[in-house]
């Protein structure tokens, strides 16, 4: 379906995380299923209020300790060398989704579980 391909296309482009103001429920779930990290801005921040224009490089900090619903930090590396840190909410909402994400998506998770059981 087009909903599936919205997440599949994102993953196939090599995108590892998506940061937005809000997610449609199914799209968020599909991103996790494809191994893409869904993140939302906190405290009313938006791409506009942060002055994001596409020239930045972004790092997501704190992924080694990933838990469902936790807060993370986004380091925004701007042209000229300035780095801003912005809080984000991780929208991987359940412990199962954390495992799907850590395995690169639900398909990789299921295949690893099948291989482990064999």
Secondary structure, 3 states (H helix, E strand, C coil): CHHHHHHHHHHHCCCCEEEECCCCHHHHHHHHHCCCEEEEECCCCCCCCCCCCCCCEEEEECHHHCCCCCEEEEEEECCCCCEEEEEEEECCCCHHHHHHHHCCCHHHHHHHHHHHHC
